[in-house]
C-alpha cells in the first residue's frame, strides 16, 4: 500500500589503513581495512601461510592482495565506532554518513513508512541503486535494521560503482557488513534511552556466545530492541500543518474536515445567499437544513491532520544469528551463516478523508439527509468530509526475514583460493490496516432514501422500491450517533501480504598466474546464478481497477502480483603490476574487470571496469576508476498492477477556461465544455492529488536495465613526517541513462502543460468539470542522471600523552552537480537541478555534508564527540503560490543544520563490565520548517533531519 508519492531517491569517508596507519577507536580507515571480507576464516597449510595469510579480499574487488590502500575508495566503520554511537539499529548509524543524500527511508517516516525499515541512499541515487551485502553475499532484504548489530565486526562502504564485480544494483556503491569470525566467551548488554521530553523510550539487549576450537568456531546470539512512538503533536515544529503561500506562513491543513466542505454550483440559492462557492456545517448544528451551513474558510476550517501523525513510528525487533566455520581438511573448510529477524511496526495518520468525486461515491439529491437537493460526487458537485468518528488510519506490520549462506572454501597450491556457496533468502510481510470504509456499502446508503410513514424510519431506496438490509447514512453530520453506527457497520481492515523468495549459488577462484618484473599478475574469476520470486496478495476490498479505485479509499487500493526472473553470470578480474621501485613510481598497477549477465526477462549485459594505482613515492597514492554500472528491473518494476497513490502536486490548470495552448493538460478529452467558461477549473482542494502507479508490463511497456558509468579520481596522502595523520581527496562522477522510475505526478502535469504534444498528456485524467480525477504513473525507462562531487577525509591520531590518547577525524562531501533530465524524448529543458536543493520528489541534496569526531581514552575512561553537518540548501518555488503566479517564486533559503552527540564510557575490569552513557542532539537542535506544501510529513524532511531532539541513552555490557 502506498500513501505518498514514489521518490527517486561522510562525503565519502576514507580512513587510515589498519596497521601502521591505523586510527584506533575512530572506526574509520583510509581506503581499506586489513581484515578479510570473505565468508570464513580458514587456516592454510603451513607451507601456504607465508604467501596467503597476509592477503585480503577487499570490498570492490575479488583480487586478494597485501596492500591495504588501493584504487577502490572504501570507508570502514569498525565495531568500536559502532558501539560508541549507542545505536541499536544499523540504519541510524549508516544514514549519518555524509555521502548519503536523497530520501532514505527510516522509522521517522510515518505517512509512507511504518515498516520500521532503514535503507541506504548513497549519492542520493535511490536505495535501489546501492547494493547491500553480508560478507560479500547479496541479501534479500534492503532493510539494514534487520541485520543484527551485535554480529557485525565492521562495515565497509564502497563509494564507486561495482557492477563488474557484483552485478546489478551496485551503481552508487556497495555497503558490505563484515561479520565477527573469532569470538570466545559470552557477552551481554542492556540498553535504555529516553528523549528529554520523556517520550520515544527505547529498550534493548543482546546476548552473544562464541566458542573457538582446533577445527573451527561458532558464534550465536540474539538482539532485541523496542522503540515507542512519538506523536507529532508533542513537538512545536510538527504539531500544526503549516503552509507557505504568497510569502506568508499560516497554520491550515486539509479541506477534508469533519464538518465537510461542500461545493455548490453557480445559481444555487444557498451559494447566492451566502456569496461563496463552498460551505461547511456550523459546529453543533445537525446539518439537515441549509441554515446549518456557512461559507467555508481555509484559514479557520481546514483540518489539522498533523496532531494525529507520528514523528517516530513504533517498532519492535528481534534478531537471531548463528555463524559457524569447520575445517574439514587442511585445505578445505565449510561455513554456515543463518540470520532471522522479526520486526513489528506500524504507522498512524489522520482519520480517513472522503472525497465523493475521487472516491467514486454518488450522494443522491434524493437522499433523505441531503438538505441541498443536488447530487454530489461522480463528476458532479464536490463533497468532502473526514471520518474522524472512525478513528485514525493505522497499520500493523509484521516482517520476517530469514537468510542462509552455506558453502566450502579452500586452497590450491601456494596462491590459489576457491570457494563455492549457496544463498537462500525469504521475506514475508503481513500488513493489517485500520480506519477504512467499504464504499460499496456506502453507495446504497447514500443513494435515494425516504421516511417510511409505516415504521417512522428512514429507509434506503424509494417508496415504490425500498432496499432491504440497508441503513441510510447521514454523511452531512459524521458525529450523529446513527452515522457513527452506520460507518462502523461498513468499516473494514484490509490485509496485505508480501512474500519474496531468493535462491542461488556462486563459485569463485583467485590466485597468481605468472610473475612480471613488478610482481605477480593475479586473476579472479567465477560464476553465479540466482532466482528471485515475488508474490503479493491484496484483500478483495482493496483490489484496484484501471483507475486505481477499489471498494475502499483509493489510497489503499493495490493489486496482486506474482512474478520471477533468474540471472546467470560470469566474471573475471585481472591485476597487473606495471612498475615497482623505480623513479617516480614506487608502484604502478592496473586492474581490469568484466562481468557478463544473462537475465531471463531482458537478455544480456556486459559491464567492465578499469582501475589504476600510481604511487609516485611512499607517502602518496594516486588512484582512478572507470566502471560500467547497471540496474536490472525488479519484479515490481515489471509486473506490478495498478496501485493507489496520493502524490503531492500542484495542478497548473487552476483557472483554465479554454486556452488552446494548454488544452492537452487542462481540457482536451476531459469534457472541456463542462468547464466553467468564466471561472475556469476550480482551485485545487489541497496539495495531494490522486495517482495510479503501475509496473511496466501492465502499462504495455518493455523495460530495459539502467546503464551508466561511474568515475573516481583521487589520492591518499599518509605523511611520513607526521605520524598518525592521513588525508584523502576524491573527485567522483556518476552518469546513468534509461532510468527506471515511476513518473512523478508533478512532472506529468508540468510537462503536458508546457507542451500539448508531450507523451505525458495521456496520463492526465479529469472529471467533466476539469478537476483532476487521477494521474497515471507507470514505471518506464525515461531520463538521465548526471552527478559530480568531491569527497574529503582527514585523520589524525596524536601520540599518547599523560592526558590520554586523542583521535580526530573529519569526513565531508560536496555535490557540485546533480541533474536529472526527466524527459530525454523532447528538446524542451525538463532538467531538474538538485545540487544544493531540497525537492519533494527526490529528497535532500545540500551541497555540503560532513561529520567531525574526536575520541579520547585514558585508562578505564573514554569519551567521544560527534558532530553532523548538513549545509545550506534551497527549495526552488517553495512558496505554494508559485503554481498560480510568478510573483512569489524566489527560492526558500535555509542555513546549515548542525547536531552534536556525546558519549562517555567507563570500564570495570574487576567484573568484566563496561558502562556507557550518551546524549544525542546535545543542544536539542530542531529541524527546519519546510512547510506542508513542500513535504508530506511533519513540516520538515524526516528522511534527513532529527525529529526527536535531545536524547539520553545508557548501556551496560558484561563479558564472561
Buried (B, 14 or more C-beta within 10 A) or exposed (E): BBBBBBBBBBBBBBBBBBEEBBBBBBBBBBBBBBBBBBBBBBBBEEEBEEBBEEBBBBBBBBBBBEBBBBBBBBBBBBBBBBBBBBBBBBBBBBBBBBBBBBBBBBBBBBBBBBBBBBBBBBBBBBBBBBBBBBBBBBBBBBBBBBBBBBBBBBBBBBBBBBBBBBBBBBBBBBBBBBBBBEBEEBBBBEBBBBBBBEBBBBBBBBBBBBBBEEEBBBBBBBBBBBBBBBBBBBBEBBBBBBBBBEEEEBBBBBBBBBBBBBBBEEEBEBBEEBEBBBBBBEEEBBBBEBEBBBEBEBEEBBBBBBBBBBBBBBBBBBBBBBBBBBBEEBBBBBBBBBBBBBBBBBBBBBBBBBBBBBBBBBBBBBBBBBBBEBBBBBBBBBBBBBBBBBBBBBBBBBBBBBBBBBBBBBBEEBBBBBBBBBBBBBBBBBBBBBBBBBBEBBBBBBBBBBEEEEEEEBBBBEEEEBBEEBBBBBBBBBBBEBBBEBBEEBBBBBBBBBBBBBBBBBBBBBBBBEEEEBBBBBBBBBBBBBBBBBBBBBBEBBBBBEBBBBBBBBBBBBBBBEBBBBBBBBBBBBBBBBBBEEEEBBBBBBBBBBBBBBBEBBEEBEBBBBBBBBBBEEBBBBBBBBBBBBBBBBBBBBBBBBBBBBBBBBBBBBBBBEEEEBBBBBBBEBEBEBBBEEEBBBBBBBBBBBBBBBBBBBBEBEBBBBBBBBBBBBBBBBEEEEEBBBBBBBBBBBBBBBBBBBBBBBBBBBBBBBBBEBBBBEBBBBBBBBBBBBBBBBBBBBBBBBBBBBBBBBBBBBEEEEEBBBBBBBBBBBBBBBBBBBBBEBEEEBBBEBBBBBBBBBBBBBBBBBBBBBBBBBEEEBBBBBBBBBBEBBBBBBBBBBBBEEEBEEBBEBEBBBBBBEBBBBBEEEEEBBBBBBBBBBEBBBBBBBBBBBBBBBBBBBBBBBBBBBBBBBBBBBBE
